[in-house]
């Protein structure tokens, strides 16, 4: 069921059709940036209020740390997960540079982990969600989003067709973005099959669309159900 992002799937399909066409690189970047801005709070570029603002704007602190159903995660975990993956894939793999996350961000967010959180158990997700500073976490995600826009705005067709570099994948692992656990380590293999165009089509766009849709669904469950799985 669709809870978030009406029309975004169609925009994403259009992006997929042209992103590897040399004569349409500028158009592809424009579509990417339009999708991307709808997936981040408007404060990253002082834009008008959007659906993402409305999702997070009235959330109470305790609502970030609720697992509505047995198959769900928490909103705090999702914000961390999508922010860390966008940071790693855009900063290190797409731009061949560095991630934004550092000890200062870790301290401000009060996070017990540095990786994407893929391998956390339900109990670990709940402990994480109750510990983190959600406002700082949102601010980190905004900083990542702003940096992504700067990176992608400069891309050429040659950048789009560039394949992910193995040394950059190892850098992610070395810096703790991915752990050696099976549920985490597979990300390196997955990202390693991509070119930059493929990265743009997943971590900062399609991946985020799916997770924000979940968050909207969970928000509704949290506010309407009388019984929740973990609180």
N, C-alpha and C positions, 0 to 999 in steps of 0.2 A: 504494500500500500504506500502511496506517495504522501509524505508528510512535509517534504521540503524540496524547494528548487524546481518549481513548475517551469518547464521549457528548457532547463539546463541540459537535459539529456539530448535534446535536438541540437543545441549549440555544440555539444561535445561531439556528436556525430559529424556535424559540419567541419569541425576542427580536424577530426580524424581523416576526413576525405582530402584535405588540402595541405596538411602540415608537412608532408614530404615532397611537395611540388615546388620546384625552385622559383617559379614565377609568382608564387602566391605566399611566400614567406612572410611578407609584411602583413598581409591579410590574416594569416594564421596567428601571428603574434597578437594582432588586435583582438581576434576572437578569444584567444587564450586569456588575455588580460581582462576581457569583459566577463568571462566565466569566473576567473579567479577573484575579481573584486566582489562578486556576489557571495563568495565562500568565506570572506573575511569581514570582520566588523568594519564599518565605514570609517572608523577613526584613523585607519592607516593612511588615508589620503583625504580626510575631511569631506567625504562624500555624504550624500543624503542617506538617511536611515534605510537599511535593507533587512532582508529576512534573517540574516545572521545576527544583526543587532537585536531583533525581536526575540530570537531564540535565547540569547544569553542575557539580555537586558534586565529581565525581571526574575532571573533565577536566584533563589535564596541559597546561602552557603551550604546548608545541609542537603539540598537537592543535587549537588554535584557528587555526593557520596552515597547514592542510592543505587542498588542493583535491582531493578523492578521485577525481573523474572530470572529463572534459572539459566536461561541461554543468553542473558544480557550482560553488558559491562556497566560502567558508570560514566556519567558525562565528564567527570574530571579525567578519567582514564582516556577517553576519546580525545579530549583537547590536547593532552600530553602526547598521545600516540600520533595524531595527525601532524602536530607541530614538529615533533622530533623527526618524523619521516620526511616531511617537507624540507626541514633544515638540512638533514644529511644528504638527501638526494639532489637538492638544488645547489647547495653550497659546495659540496665535495664532488659529486658525480657530474652534474650538469656544468657547473662553473669551473670545476677543477681547482677549487680553492679550499676554504675552511668553513666549518660550521659556525653558527653564531653562539651556540650553547657553550658555556664555560663555567668555571667555578663560581663566578659572581651570579650568573643566572640560577645555577643549582642552589646556591645559598638563599637567594630571594624567593624562589619557588618552594624551597624547603623539600626538595625531592630526595627520596632515598635511593633513586636509580638514575642512570644516565642513558640507558638504552631505550628502545621504542616501546617496551612493555609487552611485547608479544607473548612472552613465556610466563607471565604472571598468573598465579592461581587466583581463584575467586577471593580467597582470604587476603592475598597480597594486594589485589586490586582495591579491596575495601580499605586496607591499612594505608595504602598509598593515597587514596582519595580523601581520607580523613586527615591526612598529614599535610598535604600540599596547600600552599597559598594560591587560591584559585584566581584572584585578581592578577597576581604576578604571572601566573601561568597564561592567562589571556593576553597579558602584555607581551610575553615572550612570543606567543603565536603571532601577534600583530607585527612584531619586529621581524619575524621570519617571513611573513607575507610581504612586507614592504621590501625586504631584501630580494625575495623571489622576483618581484616586479622589476626591480632594477636589473637583475641578471638577464631575464628573458627579453626585456626591451632592447638589449644590445645584441641579441643573437642574429646570426646570419644563416643562410641556407647550409653553409658548411658546418656550422655548429649543430644544426638540427640533425644532420646525418652522422655525426660523430658517435662512435660506439663507446660505451662505458669502459673505462680503463681499469684493468685488474688492480693496479697499484692503489687506485682510489678506493676500491672495495676493501682492500686490506687496511687502508687508513681508517675507514669507518669502524672496522673491527678493532683495530689497535686503540682507537680513541674511545671505545666502549659504547658506540652507537648500536652495535649488535653483539649479543653474547654468543657463547659456544653452545647454548641450549638448542635442541632441535627446532623448537617452535620459534626461535629467533634467527638462527643461522641461515635458514632457507632464504631469507630476504636477500642475502648477498648473491646467491645463485639466481634468484628471480631478477634482481636489478642488473645482473651481469649479462643478461640476454638482451638488454635494451640498447637502443641508440638514444640520443638526447630527446628526439621527438617522442619516442616511446615513454620516456620518463615524464615528459610534460602531459602526456595523455592519461597518466595514472596517479602518482603520488600527490601532486598539488591540485588535481581536478577531480577525476572520477572517484578516486579513493576518498577524498574529502566529502564529495556529494553523498556517497553511501553512508558515511559515518554521521554526517549532520542530519540526514534523514532519520537515522537511529535515535539520535539525541532528541529530535522533535517527538518521536514516538514515545520515548521513555519519559519525557517531560509530561506528556499527556497521561501516561500510566501513573506516574508519581502523584499527579494531582487528582486522579479519578478513582484509583483502586483503593480498596480498604485494606488489602493485604499485599505486602511487598516482600520479595525474596530475601534481600539483605539490606539493612539500614544501619 
